[in-house]
Amino acid sequence: QYRRLYDMIIIQLFNYIYIHVPFDFWDEPLPFNIKYNCCVFLMELMAIYRLGIENERILHMLDELKCTIFSRMPLLHPNRLVLMATATFVGATTEKEEWSDFAKRIRAEIDVDNLLTKDIHDKSVFPTNGIMGVWIVCEIYNRYFADDKLEIDICELRERVLESSLWDRLDGDGDFIKRNLSMDGLYGIRLLVQYLDKKQ
C-alpha cells in the first residue's frame, strides 16, 4: 500500500518537472558544474526506471527529449564528459542504441588527455565545479563501464589540487572559508585528496 503511494508521488513529481522546466534547462552550465541539470534529470529518470515505475512513460519522455538533447554538443570538455557518461548510462539501462551512439559521438569530441586543464581555471578544484568533480565523474563511469575506462593521472590531479592558487585566498579570508566548509568545498577536497593518497 505504501509502495503504491510512493510510486504515485514519484510519478507526479517527475511529470510536473518534465512539463514545467524552461527550455534552457537542457543547456550546459557555464562555467562547468557537475550538477548539469539535463544530466541530473536523466539520471533521476534512470533511477526510477530501474525501480520499474512508469517505464513506458519514461521511454516516451526519452523519445521526446532526443531532438533537444542530441542536437547539443557542450562547449566545455568537462560538460561533454558529464553528458557522455549520462547518455552511456541511459543507453545501457534502457538498451536504446541511439543513446549509446550519441554517447560515442560525444566521447570522440572529448580531449581526454587534457581533461584536468581543458576549460577549467586554476582555482576550480572543488568537487562540484572543478577538477575534483571531473575525477569523480570518471571514477563513477569507470566502475559501471570497466571495458571503456577514462584514465586520469592521479599524480597530476593531486598536484593540480595542492598547487592551486585557491589556497592563497585562505590566508586572511575567513568569510570565504566559512562559505566553503562543506562536502562540496574544502572538506570534500580534503577527503578526496586522502583517498587519492591511498590509491597511489
TIPALO-297512 format. One record per residue: residue number from 1; residue in one letter; chain; z, x, y of N, C-alpha, C in turn. Coordinates in steps of 0.2 Angstrom, whole numbers, plus 5000, padded with zeros to 4 digits. Each point is the difference from the previous one (the first is absolute). Layout:
<recs>
keti; vexlum; torlo; n.w; n.u; n.v; ca.w; ca.u; ca.v; c.w; c.u; c.v
NUM; A; A; Z; X; Y; Z; X; Y; Z; X; Y
...
</recs>
This chain:
<recs>
keti; vexlum; torlo; n.w; n.u; n.v; ca.w; ca.u; ca.v; c.w; c.u; c.v
1; Q; A; 5000; 5004; 4994; 5000; 4996; 5006; 5000; 5004; 5006
2; Y; A; 5004; 5005; 5000; 5001; 5005; 5006; 4993; 5004; 5001
3; R; A; 4998; 5002; 4994; 4993; 5004; 5000; 4995; 4996; 5004
4; R; A; 5000; 4993; 4998; 4994; 4996; 5003; 5001; 5000; 5007
5; L; A; 5007; 4999; 5003; 5001; 5000; 5007; 4998; 5006; 5003
6; Y; A; 5002; 5006; 4997; 4998; 5006; 5003; 4992; 5001; 5000
7; D; A; 4997; 4998; 4995; 4993; 5000; 5000; 4997; 4996; 5006
8; M; A; 5002; 4994; 5001; 4998; 4996; 5005; 5001; 5003; 5007
9; I; A; 5006; 5004; 5001; 5001; 5003; 5007; 4995; 5006; 5001
10; I; A; 4999; 5004; 4994; 4995; 5005; 5001; 4993; 4998; 5001
11; I; A; 4998; 4995; 4997; 4993; 4997; 5001; 5000; 4998; 5008
12; Q; A; 5005; 4996; 5002; 5000; 4998; 5007; 4999; 5005; 5005
13; L; A; 5004; 5006; 4999; 5001; 5005; 5004; 4993; 5004; 5000
14; F; A; 4997; 5002; 4995; 4994; 5004; 5000; 4994; 4996; 5002
15; N; A; 5000; 4993; 4999; 4995; 4996; 5003; 5000; 4999; 5007
16; Y; A; 5006; 5000; 5003; 5001; 4999; 5007; 4998; 5007; 5004
17; I; A; 5002; 5006; 4997; 4998; 5006; 5003; 4993; 5001; 5000
18; Y; A; 4997; 4998; 4994; 4992; 5001; 4999; 4997; 4996; 5005
19; I; A; 5002; 4994; 5001; 4996; 4995; 5005; 5001; 5002; 5007
20; H; A; 5006; 5003; 5002; 5002; 5000; 5007; 4999; 5008; 5003
21; V; A; 4999; 5004; 4996; 4999; 5007; 5002; 4994; 5001; 5005
22; P; A; 5001; 5003; 5006; 4995; 5002; 5004; 4994; 5004; 4997
23; F; A; 4994; 5000; 5003; 4995; 5004; 4997; 5001; 5007; 5000
24; D; A; 5004; 5003; 5005; 5001; 5007; 5000; 5006; 5002; 4996
25; F; A; 5002; 4996; 4996; 5005; 5001; 4995; 4997; 5005; 4995
26; W; A; 4994; 5000; 4999; 4997; 5004; 4994; 4997; 5006; 5003
27; D; A; 5001; 5002; 5007; 4998; 5006; 5002; 5005; 5006; 4998
28; E; A; 4998; 5006; 5000; 5004; 5005; 4999; 5005; 5002; 5005
29; P; A; 5006; 5002; 4999; 5005; 5002; 5005; 4998; 5007; 5003
30; L; A; 5000; 5000; 5007; 4999; 5006; 5004; 5006; 5001; 5004
31; P; A; 5003; 5006; 5000; 4999; 5005; 4995; 5002; 4998; 4993
32; F; A; 4999; 5005; 4995; 5002; 4998; 4993; 5007; 4997; 4999
33; N; A; 5000; 4996; 4995; 5007; 4997; 4998; 4999; 4997; 4993
34; I; A; 5005; 5002; 4996; 5000; 4998; 4993; 5000; 4993; 4999
35; K; A; 5003; 4996; 5005; 5000; 4993; 5000; 4994; 4997; 5003
36; Y; A; 4995; 5001; 4996; 4993; 4998; 5002; 5000; 4992; 4998
37; N; A; 5000; 4996; 5005; 5000; 4993; 4999; 4996; 4997; 4994
38; C; A; 4994; 5002; 5000; 4995; 4997; 4995; 5002; 5003; 4993
39; C; A; 5002; 5006; 5000; 5002; 5002; 4993; 5007; 4998; 4998
40; V; A; 5005; 4999; 5004; 5006; 4997; 4999; 4999; 4993; 4997
41; F; A; 4996; 4996; 5003; 4998; 4993; 4998; 4997; 5000; 4993
42; L; A; 4995; 5004; 4999; 4997; 5001; 4994; 5004; 5002; 4994
43; M; A; 5005; 5005; 5001; 5005; 5002; 4995; 5005; 4994; 4999
44; E; A; 5001; 4996; 5005; 5005; 4994; 4999; 4996; 4995; 4995
45; L; A; 4994; 4999; 5002; 4996; 4996; 4995; 5000; 5002; 4993
46; M; A; 4999; 5007; 4999; 5000; 5002; 4993; 5006; 4999; 4997
47; A; A; 5006; 5001; 5004; 5007; 4999; 4997; 5000; 4993; 4997
48; I; A; 4998; 4995; 5004; 5000; 4993; 4998; 4995; 4999; 4995
49; Y; A; 4995; 5003; 5000; 4995; 4999; 4994; 5002; 5002; 4994
50; R; A; 5004; 5006; 5000; 5003; 5002; 4994; 5006; 4996; 4997
51; L; A; 5002; 4996; 5004; 5005; 4995; 4998; 4997; 4994; 4997
52; G; A; 4993; 4999; 5001; 4997; 4995; 4997; 5000; 4994; 5004
53; I; A; 5001; 5001; 5007; 5001; 4994; 5004; 4994; 4999; 5004
54; E; A; 4997; 4994; 4999; 4994; 4998; 5004; 4994; 5006; 5000
55; N; A; 4999; 5002; 4994; 4995; 5005; 4999; 4993; 4998; 5002
56; E; A; 4998; 4994; 4999; 4993; 4998; 5002; 5000; 4999; 5007
57; R; A; 5005; 4998; 5004; 5000; 5000; 5007; 5000; 5007; 5003
58; I; A; 5003; 5005; 4997; 5000; 5007; 5002; 4993; 5003; 4999
59; L; A; 4997; 4998; 4995; 4993; 5003; 4999; 4995; 4997; 5005
60; H; A; 5001; 4993; 5001; 4996; 4997; 5005; 5001; 5003; 5007
61; M; A; 5006; 5002; 5002; 5002; 5004; 5006; 4996; 5006; 5001
62; L; A; 5001; 5004; 4994; 4996; 5006; 5000; 4993; 5000; 5001
63; D; A; 4997; 4995; 4997; 4993; 4999; 5001; 4998; 4998; 5007
64; E; A; 5005; 4996; 5004; 4999; 4999; 5007; 5001; 5006; 5004
65; L; A; 5004; 5004; 4998; 5002; 5006; 5004; 4995; 5006; 4999
66; K; A; 4996; 5000; 4995; 4995; 5005; 4999; 4996; 5002; 5006
67; C; A; 4997; 4996; 5003; 4995; 5001; 5005; 5004; 5004; 5006
68; T; A; 5006; 4997; 5001; 5004; 5003; 5006; 5002; 5007; 4998
69; I; A; 5003; 5001; 4994; 5003; 5006; 4998; 4994; 5006; 4998
70; F; A; 4995; 4997; 4997; 4995; 5005; 4997; 4996; 5003; 5006
71; S; A; 5000; 4996; 5006; 4996; 5002; 5005; 5003; 5005; 5005
72; R; A; 5006; 5002; 4998; 5004; 5005; 5004; 5001; 5007; 4997
73; M; A; 4999; 5005; 5003; 5001; 5007; 4998; 5005; 5002; 5005
74; P; A; 5006; 5001; 4999; 5005; 5003; 5005; 4998; 5006; 5003
75; L; A; 5002; 5001; 5006; 4998; 5006; 5004; 5004; 5006; 4998
76; L; A; 5007; 4999; 4998; 5004; 5005; 4999; 5000; 5001; 4992
77; H; A; 5000; 5007; 4998; 5000; 5001; 4993; 5007; 4998; 4996
78; P; A; 5006; 5000; 5003; 5006; 4998; 4997; 4999; 4992; 4999
79; N; A; 4997; 4997; 5005; 4999; 4992; 4999; 4995; 4999; 4994
80; R; A; 4995; 5004; 5000; 4995; 5000; 4994; 5004; 5000; 4993
81; L; A; 5005; 5005; 5000; 5003; 5001; 4994; 5004; 4994; 4998
82; V; A; 5004; 4997; 5005; 5004; 4994; 4999; 4995; 4994; 4997
83; L; A; 4995; 4999; 5003; 4995; 4995; 4999; 4997; 5001; 4993
84; M; A; 4998; 5006; 4999; 4997; 5002; 4993; 5005; 4999; 4994
85; A; A; 5007; 5002; 5001; 5005; 4999; 4995; 5001; 4993; 4999
86; T; A; 5000; 4996; 5005; 5001; 4993; 5000; 4994; 4996; 4996
87; A; A; 4994; 5002; 5002; 4994; 4997; 4997; 5000; 5002; 4992
88; T; A; 5002; 5006; 4999; 5000; 5002; 4993; 5005; 4996; 4996
89; F; A; 5006; 4999; 5003; 5005; 4996; 4996; 4997; 4992; 4999
90; V; A; 4997; 4998; 5006; 4997; 4993; 4999; 4995; 4999; 4994
91; G; A; 4996; 5005; 5000; 4995; 5000; 4995; 5003; 5001; 4993
92; A; A; 5005; 5004; 4999; 5003; 5001; 4994; 5004; 4994; 4998
93; T; A; 5003; 4997; 5004; 5004; 4994; 4999; 4996; 4994; 4998
94; T; A; 4995; 4999; 5004; 4996; 4994; 4999; 4994; 5001; 4996
95; E; A; 4999; 5006; 4998; 4994; 5002; 4996; 4993; 4998; 5003
96; K; A; 5000; 5000; 5007; 4994; 4999; 5004; 4997; 5007; 5002
97; E; A; 4994; 5001; 4997; 4997; 5006; 5001; 4998; 5001; 5008
98; E; A; 4999; 4995; 5003; 4998; 5001; 5007; 5005; 5003; 5004
99; W; A; 5006; 4999; 4999; 5006; 5003; 5003; 5000; 5007; 4998
100; S; A; 4999; 5002; 4994; 5000; 5007; 4998; 4995; 5004; 5003
101; D; A; 4994; 4997; 5000; 4994; 5003; 5003; 5001; 5001; 5008
102; F; A; 5003; 4995; 5003; 5002; 5001; 5007; 5005; 5006; 5001
103; A; A; 5005; 5001; 4996; 5004; 5005; 5000; 4997; 5007; 4999
104; K; A; 4995; 5000; 4995; 4996; 5006; 4999; 4996; 5002; 5006
105; R; A; 4997; 4995; 5004; 4997; 5002; 5006; 5004; 5003; 5005
106; I; A; 5006; 4997; 5001; 5005; 5003; 5005; 5002; 5007; 4998
107; R; A; 5001; 5001; 4993; 5003; 5006; 4998; 4995; 5006; 5001
108; A; A; 4993; 4998; 5000; 4995; 5005; 5001; 5000; 5002; 5008
109; E; A; 5003; 4996; 5004; 5000; 5001; 5007; 5007; 5003; 5003
110; I; A; 5004; 5002; 4995; 5007; 5003; 5002; 5000; 5008; 4999
111; D; A; 5002; 5003; 5005; 5000; 5007; 5000; 5007; 5002; 4997
112; V; A; 5000; 5000; 4993; 5006; 5001; 4996; 5004; 5007; 5002
113; D; A; 4996; 5005; 5000; 5002; 5007; 5001; 5004; 5000; 5007
114; N; A; 4998; 4996; 5005; 5003; 5001; 5006; 5004; 4994; 5002
115; L; A; 5003; 4996; 4995; 5004; 4994; 5002; 5006; 5001; 5004
116; L; A; 5003; 5006; 4999; 5006; 5001; 5004; 4999; 5002; 5007
117; T; A; 4994; 5002; 5002; 4998; 5002; 5007; 4995; 4995; 5003
118; K; A; 4996; 4997; 4996; 4995; 4995; 5003; 5003; 4994; 5003
119; D; A; 4999; 4999; 5006; 5002; 4994; 5004; 5008; 4999; 5001
120; I; A; 5004; 5005; 4998; 5007; 5000; 5001; 5002; 5005; 5004
121; H; A; 5004; 4998; 5006; 5003; 5005; 5005; 5005; 5004; 4997
122; D; A; 5002; 5005; 5003; 5005; 5005; 4997; 5007; 4997; 5000
123; K; A; 5001; 4995; 5004; 5007; 4997; 5000; 5000; 4994; 4996
124; S; A; 4995; 4998; 4997; 5000; 4994; 4995; 5001; 5002; 4993
125; V; A; 5007; 5000; 4999; 5002; 5003; 4993; 5005; 4994; 4997
126; F; A; 5001; 4995; 5003; 5004; 4994; 4997; 4997; 4997; 4994
127; P; A; 5004; 4997; 4996; 4997; 4997; 4994; 4995; 4994; 5002
128; T; A; 5002; 4996; 5005; 4996; 4994; 5002; 4993; 5002; 5003
129; N; A; 5000; 5005; 5005; 4994; 5001; 5003; 4998; 5008; 5001
130; G; A; 5002; 5004; 4995; 4998; 5007; 5000; 4998; 5002; 4993
131; I; A; 5000; 5007; 5000; 4998; 5003; 4994; 5004; 4999; 4994
132; M; A; 5007; 4998; 5001; 5004; 4998; 4994; 4997; 4994; 4997
133; G; A; 4998; 4995; 5005; 4997; 4994; 4997; 4994; 5001; 4996
134; V; A; 4996; 5005; 5002; 4994; 5001; 4996; 5002; 5003; 4993
135; W; A; 5005; 5004; 5000; 5002; 5003; 4994; 5002; 4994; 4995
136; I; A; 5004; 4995; 5003; 5003; 4995; 4996; 4995; 4995; 4997
137; V; A; 4994; 4999; 5004; 4995; 4996; 4998; 4996; 5004; 4994
138; C; A; 4999; 5006; 5001; 4997; 5004; 4994; 5005; 5000; 4994
139; E; A; 5006; 5001; 5001; 5005; 5000; 4994; 4999; 4993; 4996
140; I; A; 5001; 4995; 5004; 4999; 4993; 4997; 4994; 4999; 4996
141; Y; A; 4994; 5002; 5004; 4993; 4999; 4997; 5000; 5004; 4993
142; N; A; 5002; 5007; 5000; 5000; 5004; 4995; 5004; 4997; 4994
143; R; A; 5005; 4997; 5001; 5004; 4997; 4994; 4997; 4994; 4997
144; Y; A; 4996; 4997; 5004; 4996; 4994; 4997; 4993; 5002; 4997
145; F; A; 4997; 5005; 5003; 4994; 5002; 4998; 4999; 5008; 4999
146; A; A; 5004; 5002; 4994; 5001; 5007; 4999; 4993; 5003; 4998
147; D; A; 4995; 4997; 4998; 4993; 5003; 4999; 4996; 5001; 5006
148; D; A; 5003; 4998; 5006; 4996; 5001; 5006; 5005; 5002; 5006
149; K; A; 5003; 5006; 4998; 5006; 5002; 5005; 4997; 5003; 5006
150; L; A; 5004; 4998; 5005; 4999; 5003; 5007; 5005; 5006; 5001
151; E; A; 4998; 5006; 5000; 5004; 5006; 5000; 5002; 5002; 5007
152; I; A; 5006; 5000; 5001; 5003; 5002; 5007; 5004; 5007; 4999
153; D; A; 4999; 5005; 5004; 5003; 5006; 5000; 5007; 4999; 5002
154; I; A; 5005; 5000; 4996; 5007; 4999; 5002; 5003; 5005; 5004
155; C; A; 4998; 5006; 4999; 5002; 5006; 5005; 4997; 4999; 5007
156; E; A; 4994; 4998; 5000; 4997; 4999; 5007; 5004; 4994; 5003
157; L; A; 5001; 4994; 4996; 5003; 4994; 5003; 5007; 5002; 5002
158; R; A; 5004; 5004; 4996; 5007; 5002; 5003; 5000; 5004; 5006
159; E; A; 4995; 5005; 5000; 4999; 5004; 5006; 4999; 4996; 5006
160; R; A; 4995; 4995; 4999; 4998; 4996; 5006; 5006; 4996; 5003
161; V; A; 5004; 4998; 4995; 5006; 4996; 5002; 5005; 5004; 5004
162; L; A; 5002; 5006; 4997; 5005; 5004; 5003; 4998; 5003; 5006
163; E; A; 4994; 5002; 5001; 4997; 5003; 5006; 4998; 4996; 5005
164; S; A; 5000; 4993; 4999; 4998; 4996; 5005; 5004; 5001; 5007
165; S; A; 4996; 4999; 5005; 5004; 5000; 5007; 5004; 4994; 5001
166; L; A; 5000; 4995; 4996; 5005; 4995; 5001; 5007; 5002; 5000
167; W; A; 5002; 5005; 4996; 5007; 5002; 5000; 5002; 5003; 5007
168; D; A; 4995; 5002; 5004; 5002; 5003; 5006; 5003; 4994; 5005
169; R; A; 4998; 4994; 4998; 5002; 4995; 5004; 5008; 4998; 4999
170; L; A; 5002; 5002; 4994; 5007; 4998; 4998; 5005; 5003; 5004
171; D; A; 4998; 5006; 5003; 5005; 5003; 5004; 5001; 4996; 5007
172; G; A; 5006; 4997; 5001; 5001; 4997; 5006; 4997; 4993; 5001
173; D; A; 4997; 4997; 4995; 4998; 4994; 5000; 5003; 4995; 4995
174; G; A; 5006; 4998; 5002; 5005; 4996; 4996; 4997; 4993; 4998
175; D; A; 4996; 4997; 5005; 4998; 4994; 5000; 4994; 5000; 4994
176; F; A; 4996; 5005; 5000; 4995; 5000; 4996; 5003; 5001; 4992
177; I; A; 5005; 5004; 5000; 5003; 5000; 4993; 5003; 4994; 4998
178; K; A; 5003; 4996; 5004; 5003; 4994; 4998; 4995; 4995; 4998
179; R; A; 4994; 5000; 5004; 4995; 4995; 4998; 4996; 5001; 4994
180; N; A; 5001; 5006; 4997; 4996; 5002; 4994; 5005; 5002; 4995
181; L; A; 5006; 4998; 5000; 5004; 5002; 4994; 4999; 4994; 4995
182; S; A; 4995; 5000; 4996; 4999; 4995; 4995; 4995; 5003; 4994
183; M; A; 4999; 4996; 4995; 4996; 5002; 4995; 4993; 5001; 5002
184; D; A; 4998; 4997; 5005; 4993; 5001; 5003; 5000; 5006; 5005
185; G; A; 5006; 5003; 5001; 5000; 5005; 5005; 5003; 5006; 4997
186; L; A; 5005; 5003; 5003; 5003; 5006; 4998; 5003; 5001; 4994
187; Y; A; 5004; 4994; 4998; 5003; 5000; 4993; 4995; 5000; 4995
188; G; A; 4994; 4996; 5001; 4995; 5000; 4995; 4997; 5007; 4999
189; I; A; 4999; 5004; 5006; 4997; 5006; 4999; 5004; 5005; 4996
190; R; A; 5007; 5000; 5002; 5005; 5004; 4996; 4999; 4999; 4993
191; L; A; 5000; 4994; 4998; 5000; 4998; 4993; 4994; 5002; 4996
192; L; A; 4994; 4999; 5004; 4994; 5002; 4997; 4999; 5008; 4999
193; V; A; 5003; 5003; 5005; 4999; 5008; 5000; 5005; 5002; 4994
194; Q; A; 5005; 4997; 4999; 5005; 5002; 4994; 4996; 4999; 4994
195; Y; A; 4996; 4994; 5000; 4997; 4999; 4994; 4994; 5005; 4999
196; L; A; 4997; 5002; 5005; 4994; 5005; 4999; 5003; 5006; 4998
197; D; A; 5006; 5002; 5002; 5003; 5007; 4998; 5001; 5000; 4993
198; K; A; 5002; 4994; 4997; 5001; 5000; 4993; 4994; 5000; 4996
199; K; A; 4994; 4998; 5003; 4994; 5000; 4996; 4997; 5007; 5000
200; Q; A; 5002; 5004; 5005; 4997; 5007; 5000; 5002; 5004; 4995
</recs>
